[in-house]
């Protein structure tokens, strides 16, 4: 889940590198159950906090990357290194 990954990457208290991924999931689950008064953060939906915002940002950006990649490649068959370079360039634009 993005919530668990983000908390572990940011070293949020209780989610540092000494906490297993399974324990982090359990902690998010328990936190979301504690916030049941807010229906958007209860149960399984607590794992999807901010997911819609992420999709609204990522989808158009990813579409642009694929379009730029397609323009760069012109339908040619590329080797792994060339494909990686074209992908990096498309991401950078």
Secondary structure, 3 states (H helix, E strand, C coil): CHHHHHHHHCCCCCCCCCCCHHHHHHHHHHHHHHCCCCHHHCHHHHHHCCHHHHHHHHHHHHHHHHHHHHHHHCCCCCCHHHHHHHHHHHHHC
